[in-house]
Amino acid sequence: MVPMQSSSRLNASLWTLQVLLGLFFGLASGAPKLILPIEQLSMPLPLPHAFVVAIGVAEMLGALGLILPGLTRVRPWLTPLAAACLVLLTICASVYQVLGQQPGNAVFALVIGALAGVVAYARWRVAPLGGQPLAAAQAAAAT
């Protein structure tokens, strides 16, 4: 079982990461796709406007999914789901960046995706919102 102090530190670290990722996906990545004209977005390869808007909506929903379930304690399973979906989105973004011959941006997208993957795994298996870590719950159920 995880000691209480380590569990608190892990939870605080995950919350910090979730908020930072939420701010990135919501404000720095998603909002510009929804607010700015497509001509003002820096895109290595042209994409249809509706597709860019769909990506922006997905990023905004992912950002909300990282933060809101933990704050409201409603449907805490949405946080790991949102993080996992953002991992898929960043994989697609990195492929798009490689095709646009921007390998630095592709690496950045993969790093952001890896951080979202950490949140997805940790909130699913290690320190779920609104519940015990899975290993502790299994140990308690076995006794």
Secondary structure in CASP SS format (residue, H / E / C, confidence):
PFRMAT SS
TARGET T0000
AUTHOR 0000-0000-0000
METHOD secondary structure of the structure
MODEL  1
M C 1.00
V C 1.00
P C 1.00
M H 1.00
Q H 1.00
S H 1.00
S H 1.00
S H 1.00
R H 1.00
L H 1.00
N H 1.00
A H 1.00
S H 1.00
L H 1.00
W H 1.00
T H 1.00
L H 1.00
Q H 1.00
V H 1.00
L H 1.00
L H 1.00
G H 1.00
L H 1.00
F H 1.00
F H 1.00
G H 1.00
L H 1.00
A H 1.00
S H 1.00
G H 1.00
A H 1.00
P H 1.00
K H 1.00
L H 1.00
I H 1.00
L C 1.00
P C 1.00
I H 1.00
E H 1.00
Q H 1.00
L C 1.00
S C 1.00
M C 1.00
P C 1.00
L C 1.00
P C 1.00
L C 1.00
P C 1.00
H H 1.00
A H 1.00
F H 1.00
V H 1.00
V H 1.00
A H 1.00
I H 1.00
G H 1.00
V H 1.00
A H 1.00
E H 1.00
M H 1.00
L H 1.00
G H 1.00
A H 1.00
L H 1.00
G H 1.00
L H 1.00
I H 1.00
L H 1.00
P H 1.00
G H 1.00
L H 1.00
T H 1.00
R C 1.00
V C 1.00
R C 1.00
P C 1.00
W C 1.00
L H 1.00
T H 1.00
P H 1.00
L H 1.00
A H 1.00
A H 1.00
A H 1.00
C H 1.00
L H 1.00
V H 1.00
L H 1.00
L H 1.00
T H 1.00
I H 1.00
C H 1.00
A H 1.00
S H 1.00
V H 1.00
Y H 1.00
Q H 1.00
V H 1.00
L H 1.00
G C 1.00
Q C 1.00
Q C 1.00
P H 1.00
G H 1.00
N H 1.00
A H 1.00
V H 1.00
F H 1.00
A H 1.00
L H 1.00
V H 1.00
I H 1.00
G H 1.00
A H 1.00
L H 1.00
A H 1.00
G H 1.00
V H 1.00
V H 1.00
A H 1.00
Y H 1.00
A H 1.00
R H 1.00
W H 1.00
R H 1.00
V H 1.00
A C 1.00
P C 1.00
L C 1.00
G C 1.00
G C 1.00
Q C 1.00
P C 1.00
L H 1.00
A H 1.00
A H 1.00
A H 1.00
Q H 1.00
A H 1.00
A H 1.00
A H 1.00
A H 1.00
T C 1.00
END
